Amino acid sequence: MGEFRLDTLIEEARATGRRGRAAQVAAHDPHALEAMIAARREDLIDAVLIGDGARINTCLREAGESPEDYTIIDSPDNLASVSKAIELVRAGSIDFIVKGILETAELMKSMLNKETGIVKPGAIVCPVALVQSPRYHKVFALADVGINLRPDKEKRIKIMNNAVWLLQRIGVANPKVALLSYVEKVNPKMEDTVEADEIKQMNLAGEITGCIVEGPISLDLAISAESAKIKRYESPVAGDADALIVPDIVSGNLLIKGMGFFGDIQTADLVLGLSVPLIFGSRGGPAEGKLRSIALATLVSSQD
């Protein structure tokens, strides 16, 4: 795999020659179906649509699609739709799940159930976004941007591991990880800086492998070689980070949304930590971003 880029992601996923097996939960909505229809037209997926069967058929026909080209599973309500998707995951019948027209909490309650859910043993569930910006020289990962409020050290390690896993799947063999904070020095009054340093020391001691960890480190030092030079900050991660791991959900969510509103970026994101990747996407967000996320899920699932 050459240099990974989001603007060629669809072509790269298609080039694997393998269609992803995607199931959309609560698929009975024209807007929710847009990305699934686009992905099927791009020959990226075999689509399973779960929800109100009559409404799904109507939505497909209104979009100029033939319902016969899709597997449609009629379901009486959203809870039953989620349960069916979980059943398909357990049976090994699908590679990833796509959220449709239902609340996130409604979807995640069943997914995270300790007895009947599909969380990987010992894992943490979190969204990892891949970001391509014209102001940075490569695609980078950002986590967590939407689930874990204030992860402790152990959870932050697991979030980092999710990001590293995804980066390795797109060809970054030994990702450079920046554990972001307000400052780059350990401050006993700032718990996240203490934890970041402890994680870095675990990496240096060989307790955490498969990546190079720096932290605590400020955002400017993580992504700007010029800032690192001016501040005389030396680290293999400085100015060249592959992953930005934030200390809490507020900073992660503000960062990804701020880049989206004020910067010309492309993103693709997956929720990891479940038996299969999950694609959220905002119910009001553009289909283009969801399509890239579906392409990403197809690409990583093709490596299994």
N, C-alpha and C positions, 0 to 999 in steps of 0.2 A: 504494500500500500504506500503510495506516495504521500506528499503533503496533504493532510486532511483539510477539506474546506466544506463549509456548509452550502455554498452556492453551487457545488457540484455533487451534493449528497444524494440527490435523487438518481442521478446517472450512475453513481458508484453503487448504490443499493441495487439498482436494476441489473448492473453488470455481474452481480453474484450469480445470476441465473436461478435464484431461488425466491419464490414469493413467500412473504411472511403470512402466517395464519393469524388473522386479527379478528377479535371479537369486540363489537361495540355494545356497551350496556346502555339500555334506554335509548335506542337508536331512532325512535319515532319522532324525529324533528328535522326539518329541512336544513337548518343551519348546522346541526350536529353531524348530519350526513355528508356535508360538502367535502370534508377532507377524506372521508372513507371512499366516496365516489371518485374523487381525484386520484387517490392512491390506486384504486382498482384500474382506472383508465391508464395510469402510468405503468401498469403491470407489476406493481409492487406487492400486492396482497391478494389472498383469497379471503373474502369478507364474510364474517358471520354477524348478522344483525339480530340483536335480542331486544324484544319490547313488544309494543302493540303491533301485531302483524298487519292488520288492515291499514293502519296509518303509515307503517313503513312502506308497504306496497304503493300507497298513494304518493308518498314523498318521492319514491324512486321513479315512478312514472312521470311525475311532474318535472323531474330533473332530466327526463329523456333517457332513463335507464330501464333495462328489462329486469324485473324482479327475479327471473329465472337465473340470472347471472350471480345471484347472491344466495347464501344460505340464511333463511329467515326463520327465527325461532320465536313463536308467539308466546308472550308472557303476560300474566294478568296485572302485574304491578312491578315497581322498581326493585323491591326487595327480592322478588322471585327472579328478576332479571340478573341481579348480582349473584344470587345463589347458583343460577345456571352457568354463569361465566366461571365461577369458582369450580363447579363440577367439570367444566371443559378443561380447565387448567389441571386439575387433579388427574384427569384422564389422558393428559398429554396431547390434547387435540388442538390447542392453540399456542401461539408463541408470545402473544402480548394482548393486553386489554386496552380499549379506548373508551374513555368516559363520554357518555352521551348527555341527554337532557335530564340530569338529576343532580341533586346537591352533593357536594364533595363528602360531607359528613355521612350522608346516606350510603354512599359507595364504600367509604373507608371503614365504617363500623363493622361490616361483614368481613372485609378483607383482613382486618386486624384482629378479629376474634381469635382468642388463644386456642380454642378447641376446634373451630371449624374454618378458620381463616387460612391464608396462604403466605404468611410471613416466613421467610427463611430462618431456620434455627440460628440464634445468636446474632441476627442481622438487625439493622435499624432501617425503617422505611423513611426515605427522604427523596425529594426531587433534586436531580442534578441537571443543570442547564449547561449546554455547550453554547458558547458565544463567539461570533465572528465579528470583529470590529475593524474598520479601516484605520483605526488609530493604534492597532496592536498587530504584531507581526505573525501571530498564529492564533488558531482556535484555542480557547481555554475553557475549563470547566468551572462552574460556580455552584456552591452548595453551602448550606441548605437554604432554599429560597421560599419555603412555604409550609413546612409541617412542624418541625421541632422548635419550640419556643426559645429555650436557653439550654442547649445540650451541655451536660457535664463532660469531663475529660473522656470517659469511656465512650459516650455517645458521639463525641466529636471525632474520635478515632474511627468509629464505624462509618460516620458520614464521609470522612476522608477516604476510607477504603472503598466506598461506593463510587466516589469520583475517580479514584485511581483505577478501579475495575473498568469503568467506562472508557477512560483514556487509553488504557492498554488495549481495549477492544478496537479502538480506532487507530492503533499503530504507535502509540507513545509508550515505549517499552519501560522507561524509568521516569515517570512524571515528576516534575518539580512542583512541590506543594507549598503554598504560602498560607500559614495560619494567621489570618488577618487580625489586627487589633488597631487601637488608636495610636499606639506607640510601638517602637521596635525594641524597647527595653523592658525587662521584667519589673513590674511594679506590684509589690505585695498587696496593695489596696485594690488592684484590678485582677480579679481571679482568672479572667481569660488569658492574661499574659503569663501567669504562673503555670496554668495548664498547658499553654502552647509550648513553653520552654520544656516542660516535662515530656511532652510528646516528641519534641525535637530530640531530646536526650535519649528517648527510647529508640528512635530511628538511628541515631549515631551508635548506640550499643547493639544494634542488630535485632532488637526486639520487634521492630516494625520494618518490614522489607518491601521491595518492589517500588520504592519511590525515594525521593530526596526531600526531606522536610525542613522548612525554615519557619521559625516563629518564636516569639511574636514578631510580626513584621507589618509595617503600615502599607496601605494600598499603593502609594506612590513608589515605594521602594520595590514592591513586588513586580510592578509592571513597567517601571521606567529605569533603564540603565543610566540615563542622564542624572536622574535624582540620586541614584545610588552613588554615582561618581562624585557629585557635588557634596553629598553627606559623608563620603568616604566609608560607605557601607559595603563590606565584602561578603558575598555569599553566592553560591552557584545558582540560587533561585532568583536573586535580585535582577529585575528587569527582564526575566525570562520565565516567569511562573506559568506552569501548565494548568494548575488548579488553585482557585481562591476559595478557602474555607473560612466562612464568616463565623463570628462568635455567637450570633443569635439570629432569630428569624426577622427581627426588625431591620437590621443592617443588610441582611441578604435580600429581603424583599424590596427595600428602598434602592439597593444597588441595581438589581436587575430591572426594576421599573424605571429608575432614573436613566439608565443607559438606553432603554427602549424609547423613552419620550424625548430625550435630548441628544441621542446619538444615533447614527445610521448603522444599526447592528442587525444581524440575523441570529436567531436562536433555534435550538432544538432541545427539547428536554424530556427526560424520562424519570418516572418515579421508580426507584430501585429499592431492593430489600425484600421484595415479594418473590414468589416462585417464578414469576414472569414480569417483565417490565409493564408499567402502567402509564398511559398517556392521559394527562389531565387536560391541559389546554383550557383557557377561559371560555365559558359558554358564549361570551360576546366577542371573543378574539377572532382574528382573521384565520381563514382556513389554511392560508399559506404556511403559517407557523406550525399548525397541527400536521400538515402534510410532511414538513421536514421531520417532525418528531416520529411520524409513522415510518418514514424512510430510514431514520436512525434505528428504530426498533427492528426493522426488517434487516438492516445491515448487521447488527450485533447478533440477532437470532440466527443468521445464516452461518455463524461460526460455531454453532453447537453441533 
